[in-house]
Amino acid sequence: MDVLYFAWVRERIGLPKETVETKAATVIELVEELRAREERYALAFSDLSALRVAVDQDLTDFDAPINGAREVAFFPPMTGG
């Protein structure tokens, strides 16, 4: 599946997108796998309250299932202005 990173999440991880193989069944399980990779991922995912997630372009929660998903995107909350 493709994992996309936006804004400061991309800056901390150093990639806009990557393809990952995962055994995760939910977004939070995917986050745990990514955190375990290396420090830059642990830093990017250290405060989940500062992140939003979309699965196949649908905004969802971190407990959402990802089985069969093609894409998971992580980004900070959007602000208006």
C-alpha positions as CSV (number, residue, x, y, z in Angstrom):
1,M,0.0,0.0,0.0
2,D,1.1,3.6,-0.5
3,V,1.6,5.7,2.5
4,L,1.6,9.5,2.0
5,Y,3.0,12.1,4.3
6,F,2.0,15.8,4.1
7,A,3.3,19.1,5.6
8,W,5.5,18.7,8.7
9,V,5.0,14.9,8.7
10,R,6.7,14.7,5.4
11,E,9.5,17.0,6.6
12,R,10.1,14.8,9.7
13,I,10.1,11.6,7.8
14,G,11.9,13.0,4.7
15,L,9.6,11.4,2.2
16,P,6.4,12.5,0.5
17,K,5.3,8.9,-0.2
18,E,6.4,5.3,0.1
19,T,5.1,1.9,-0.6
20,V,5.0,-0.4,2.4
21,E,4.2,-4.0,3.0
22,T,2.3,-4.4,6.3
23,K,0.6,-7.0,8.4
24,A,-1.4,-4.2,10.1
25,A,-5.2,-4.5,10.2
26,T,-5.8,-1.0,11.4
27,V,-4.3,2.5,11.0
28,I,-2.9,2.4,14.5
29,E,-1.2,-0.9,13.9
30,L,0.4,0.6,10.8
31,V,1.5,3.6,12.9
32,E,3.1,1.2,15.4
33,E,5.0,-0.6,12.6
34,L,6.2,2.7,11.2
35,R,7.3,4.0,14.6
36,A,9.4,0.9,15.1
37,R,11.3,1.5,11.9
38,E,13.5,4.4,13.1
39,E,13.7,7.6,15.1
40,R,12.3,9.9,12.3
41,Y,9.1,7.9,12.2
42,A,8.8,7.8,16.0
43,L,9.2,11.5,16.0
44,A,6.6,12.1,13.3
45,F,4.1,9.9,15.0
46,S,4.8,10.9,18.6
47,D,1.6,12.9,19.1
48,L,-1.3,11.4,17.2
49,S,-3.6,14.1,18.5
50,A,-1.7,16.4,16.1
51,L,-2.4,14.2,13.1
52,R,-5.3,13.3,10.8
53,V,-5.5,10.2,8.6
54,A,-7.3,9.3,5.5
55,V,-7.7,5.8,4.1
56,D,-8.3,5.7,0.3
57,Q,-8.9,9.4,0.5
58,D,-11.7,9.2,3.1
59,L,-11.0,10.9,6.4
60,T,-11.1,8.4,9.2
61,D,-9.9,7.5,12.7
62,F,-6.8,5.7,13.8
63,D,-8.8,2.5,14.7
64,A,-10.1,2.3,11.1
65,P,-9.4,-1.0,9.2
66,I,-6.9,-0.9,6.4
67,N,-7.3,-4.4,4.9
68,G,-7.5,-4.0,1.2
69,A,-6.7,-0.3,1.3
70,R,-4.5,1.1,-1.5
71,E,-3.5,4.3,0.3
72,V,-3.1,5.8,3.8
73,A,-2.3,9.4,4.2
74,F,-1.1,11.3,7.3
75,F,-1.4,15.1,7.7
76,P,-1.8,17.8,10.3
77,P,-5.3,19.2,10.9
78,M,-6.2,21.8,8.3
79,T,-6.9,25.3,9.3
80,G,-9.0,27.9,7.6
81,G,-8.1,31.4,6.9
